[in-house]
Amino acid sequence: MFMTGVRQTTEVDYKYWSPAEVMPRSVMKKLQLERLKEQVNYLWQKSPFYREKWQNAGFFPEKLKTLKDIRLIPFLKKEEIRESQEKNPPFGMMQVPGRGPFIRIGMTSGTTGEPVLIPFTEEDYFGVYCQGAVRSVWAAGIRKGDVVHVAFGFTPFMGLAASYDACEHLVGALVIPGGTWSSLMRIKMIKKLGVTVLMGTPTYLLHLAKVAQDNGIDPRTLGVRVISTGGEPGAMSIPNTGLRLKEAWGSKIFDFAGTQETQYMAWTCEEGVGHINEDLLYCEVLDPETNEPVKPGQSGKLVLTDLVGKSHPCIRFESGDIVNGIDTETSCKCGRTLSIFKGFSGRTGDIIKVRGVCVSVAGIENVIRGIKECSDSYEYLAIKNGRGMDEIKVRVEPNKDIDPSQWENIRKKVAETLQLSFMVNMSVEILPPGTLPVYELKAKRFRDLRSQGVSGS
């Protein structure tokens, strides 16, 4: 089923939200090429930014004959978006001239520089962005009778906001806002209002479960049927995160991912498999050094092209993510024909090479969350040792109920498990519980201190 209007709800329980989810591969490829050509021609005519950029690179719309010809289009970097917004505030190239009026403004977190502003028309927000989001919601089994709590402060962060609106406006579920509620207030209202679906970042939802436990409440007794996570790598990328969430809440665990600049990219089905919204986004996985396409299923850097949105299309946008690969050949038991997304391994700056071995922060996180004595508070530092060589330092808080006399044993266990996983020795430090910050949205666990020449102490 595919809702083409902008604010509709449905009571019919179809298995798939959109026919694109079961579209034959040959038909999908044809649709992608048609939409790519339409998008390129649209921007050539309407966007001075793209026309100048493409002319300078020697690219013209008539050169686009097959999907492989997308390689002729130059990359779009986030810094270019920032610069355009500084020169032409507030939106720069993120507003195609004449496009409007806008009903929603998104904004990136600014973790890698000045935040990017992202405007949406009603058509692009409810008719495109939320359509990418609602597939995740529908695949998780969320329906009109559910009571949904989206556990985040109402900021311009689009990922959870679009899930909120998809549940309310498209599915027709009752959605409970949280605003500035404390974690304990959220727990009380989950119980009082009979919340059946809980959404948030994996880090915060694990923290929320801990708050419940600290107040004598077993989260598994609260009746939360579905957990849906986004905003940072979840079960799709870090399996042990999904296992921790399942153990804490006793719920079915689902995950979604994407970029605010483009679209909801991928989400998990009832089989726990990630699927890509291929009719909305064209995804490339490229070798970070050569920029050539990797073989299907192999890891590389992720480049995204918006095939549908018209307010601010991003063409060959370098997301900054390193992914584990996209499988275009394996079929899923759920019946969907969409390509399978194998998850994120980190950001381009988060892949640290230590003595010839590439270590991803997502891999480190999966190890830590697989050790029951470790809490959900930890961080990793890239540092220079006394000989000027790159090293990784991992700082972990143990669970509160563990006696300090056992901390050294935990430190050894973490260090040994990391060494077995990566064949690289890492420095591990145990911190007293409560030392590291708690995050409601994206957890900032990784710090690169190598340029400062410090040891991370």
N, C-alpha and C positions, 0 to 999 in steps of 0.2 A: 504494500500500500504506500502511496506517495502523496503527501499533502501539498498541493501546489499553492494554496492560499497562504497568507501570512499568519493569521491567528485563528486556527481551527483546532478543535479537539475531536477525539474519536473514542467510541466505546467498543469498536469492533476489534477483536483480538487476533489480528493477522500475525503470522510469525515474523514476517519481514516488513520493515517500514517502507522501504523503497524497492522498486523492481530492479534498480541498479545493483542490489545486493546479490542477485542471482542471474545477472546478465551474462550471456556467453562471452568468453574472452575475446573472440574476434569482433563481436559487436561493441564491446567496451573499447577496444583499440580504435575502432572507427569513430566512436563518439568522442574519444579523447582528442583525436586529430581534428575533428570538426570544430570542437570547442576551442582548441588551441589556435587554430587559424582565425576563428571569429574574434578571439581575444586579442590576438596580435594586430589584426586589421583595425579593430576598435581603438586600441591604444595608439596606433600609428596616426589615426585620424584625430583623436581627441587629446592626447597627452604630449605636450611639447617636451616633457622630460624624457619619455621613452623614445620619441622620434629622434631627438638629438643624440641620445645615448646610442641608439642602434645605428644611426647614420655614421657616427664616429667609429663604430666597430665594423662597419661595412656590411651590416645586416639590413635586409629589406624584406618585407612580408612575402614577396613572390619566391624567395628562397626556401620557404617552409613548405615542403612537399610531403614529407613523411615525419613520423614522430622522432626519428633519429636526427632530423635536421634541427631539432631544438638545441643541439650543441653549437649551432651557429650563432645563437643568441647570447650576448654577454651576460655574466652573472650580475645580480643585484645584491649589493652588500648593505648591511644594516647602517653602516656609517654614511652611505649615500642618502639613505632616508633621513637620518638625523640632519645632515648638512642641508638637504632640501627644505626641511622644516625651519631651520635657522634662517635661511635666505628668504623663504616665503611662508612666514608663520600664518596660522598655526599648523597647517597640515602638510604643506609642501607637496611633494609628488604623491602623497597618500590621498589626495583629492583630485580625481580626474576633473578638469575644468567643466563647469556646468552641471556637475553631479550634486544632487541634493534634493530636498532638505534632509538634514540628518536628525535621527532620533536617538542615537546612542554614540557615546564616545568611549573607546577603549584606550588603554595605555599600558605599555610594557613595563616590566618591573624596574628597569634601569640598572640591573645588576652588571651590565657590561658597558654602561655609558648613559648619556642623557636619555630619559624615557621617550619612546616614540608614541605619538598620538595617532589614533586610528578611528576615523569617522565611519558611521554606518547609516545608510538610508534604511527605511523600514523594509524595503524589498530585499536589500542585501543582508540585513540582520535576521529578520524572521524567515525570509524566503530562501536564504542561502546558508548563513552561518549557523543558525539554529537547526536547519535541516541536517547539517553535518552532525550536530550535537544530539539530535533526537534519535538518531540511529543507535547511538550508544545507550541511551536511556531505554529505548524499546527492546534492544537485545538483552538488556539486564532484567527484562521482565517487569519493568515499572509501568503501571497502568493507572487508569482514572481513579480507582479506589484507594490508591496508595497515599500515605501521608509522608511527605518528603521534607527533610531538613537539610539545607545546604549550609554547612558549617564554615562560614567565612564572613569577615567584615565586608560590607557592601562597598567595594573599591572598584576602580575601572578595570580590574582583572577580568578578562573576557571568558576564560575557560569555564569557571564555575558559574559565572553569570548567565552564560548561554545555556548551560545545563538547567539552571533554575528556570529560565524562561521557556525552555523546551518542555520541561515537566508541567509548567503551569498553563502555557498558551497552546501547546500542540497536543500533549497527552491529556491534559485536563486533570492532573493530580492536584491534591491540596499541598501547597508548598509553604513551609514555615520559615520565615526569615529569622536570622539570629542577630544581625547587627553587632552591637557591642556587648552581647551577652558574655558573661564569664563562662569558663568551661563547666563549672558546677551548675550554673543556671541552665546550660544546654542539656546536661544530663537530666535535670529535674523536668525540663519541658519535653524531652524525648519520652520520658515515662508518662507524664501527664497527658500529652496530646496523642499518644499512641503512634509515634513515628515508626514507619516501616522501612523507610529508605533513608540512608545517611550518606551525604556527599561531602568531600573535602580532600585536602592533601593527605597522603598516607601518614606523614609525620604527625600532623595534627590529630587525625583520628586515632592513632595509636596513643597519643598523649591523652586524648579525651577518655579512652578506655582506662588509662592509668588513674585519671582523676576520679572516675567512678569507683575503681577498686579501692583507692585511698579513702573514700567516703563510705565504704562498706557496701557498695552496690556492685553486683556482678553484671557487667555489660551484656553478658549472654542471656540474661533474664529480661532484658528491656524490650524484646520483640522486634529488633531491627532485622529485617529479612534480607535486605540488600545493602551492601557497601559499594559505592562507586567512587573511585579516586581519580584525581587529575592534578595538574599544576606542577608535579614533579614525578620522576620515575616511580611507578608502582609495580603491581604484579606482572604486567606485561614485560617489564625490563628487569625487575629484581624479584624473582620467584619467592624468596624468603620473606619479602615484605608482605606479599599476599598471604603466606602461611601465618605470619604473625597477626595480621588483621583477622583472619579466619579464626584463629585460636582465641583472640581477645574478644571478638564480638559474636562468634558462632553464626556468622552470616555468609551468604554467597558473596564472593568478591569479584568485582568488575573494575576495569581500568580504561581510561581514555587519554589521548594525547593529541597535541597539535601545536600550532603557533598562533599567537594573537594576530600577527601580520597577515596570515593567510586563512587558515581554516582548521576545523577539527580534522585531524589526519587519520587517526586510527583508534580502534576501540575493541574490547574483547567480547566475544560471543559467549553463549552458554557452555561452550567447550573449553573456555579459557584461552582461546586463540585470538590473536590480534588481526583485525581486518582493516584495510585502507579504503577511504572514501575516494576511489579512483576516478569517479565521474566528476568530482568536484576539485580534485587536486591531481596534478601529474608529479610523481615522485621520482627523482633520480638518486641513485647511490653511486658516488664517484670515488675514485682513488684520491685521497687527500693531497698526494704529491703530484700526480699527473693530470688530475681532473678528467680522466677517462672513466667510462662506466665499468664497474666491477661486474663479475659474473653473477647471475641470479643467486640470491641467498647469501652472498658474501658481504662483509662489513665495509663501511666507507662513510664518507660525509654525505649528509642529506641536503638535497637541493629541491625546492618546492616551487611549483607554478600553479597559480590560481586560475582555474579553468572557467569559472562562472561569475564570481563577484565583479561588480562594475564600479563600486565606489573607489576602491584602492587596490586594483589587481597588482600582485607581486609576481613578476615573471623571472624565473630562475633565481629565486631568493635563496641565498646561502644561509641556511638556518643556524649554522654553528654547531649542529648536533652530529655526533658520530653514532651510527646505528649498527645493529648486529646483522642487518640484511633484510631484504624483501624477497619472499619466496613467491614466484609467479606460477609455479608448477604443481605444488602440492594442493590437494583438495581437502576441505574441512568437513568433518562429520556433521556440522550444522547445516550444510547444504549451500552455504554462500560461496560464490565464485570469485569474490574479491580477493586480491593478492593478500598474502599473509605477512604481517609485520612482526619481525622477530625482536623488537624492542630497542631501546637506547643503551649505549655503553658509556656515554658521557658527552660532554661538550668538547669542541676541538681543542680547547686549552686544558681540558681535564684529563687527557690521555698523557700519562707521564712515562717517559722512557727511562728505566733504571737498569743500568748495566746491560743494555741491549734488549730488555724485556719491556713491552708496552703494557702498562697497568691502567685500567679504567677505574674511575671512582665508583661507578655502578657495580663493578666486580667486588671492590672492597666492601661496599655497603651490603651486598648479598652475603658475603662471608660473615660480617658482624651480626647481621640479623638472623643468621643461622646458629648463633651461639646464645643459648638461653640465659646465661648469666649476665649478658650485656643488655643494658637498657636501650631505649631508642634515642639516646642523646650521645652523639659522637661527632667527630670531625676528622678531616684528613688534611695534612699540610705537605706541600711540596717544598723542600728545604735544600740548602747546601750544607754538606757536612764539613768537617774541619779540613778536608783535602780538596774542597771545592767541587765535589761530585754531587749529582742529584740524588736525593733520598726522599722517602715518604715517611712521614710521622703520623701515626694514628693515635688519636686521643679518644678514650672511651669512658663513659660513666657506667659502673656496674648497677644492677638493680638495687633498690634501696634496702631490701631485706637481707642483703648479703653482708656478713661480718667483714670489717676491714682486714681482718687477719687472712682472708681468702683472696684479697685483691691481687696479690702477687701471682697466685696460681691462675687467676683469670687473665692477667697480663701475658703470662707464658702461653696459655691456651690460645689467646687471640693471635699472638706472634707466630706460634707454630702453625696454626690453621692458615694464616695468610701466606706463610712461607711455602706450605704444601700446595696452596692454590695457585700461586704465581711464580714459585721457584725463585723468589727474591726476598731477602731479609728486609723487614720494615721495623722501624722503631715504634714501640707501643707504650703509651702512657695511660695509666688509670687515674681518673679524676674523681674527686668526691661528688656524690649525687647533688645536682642543683648547680653545678659549676657552669655548664654550657646553657645557652639561651634556648627557649622553647619557641617554635615558629607556628603561626597559624596558616600562613600561605607557604610559599616556597622556602624550604630549609636551605640555609647557606652554610653547607658543611665543608666546602672545599676552599682553601686559601693557598694561593701560590706565593710563597715568600722567597723564592729563589733570587729574584732581582734585588732583594734587600740584603742578601748575603747573610741571613740570620738562621739560627738553628730551630726556630719555631718554639722555643721555650717560653 
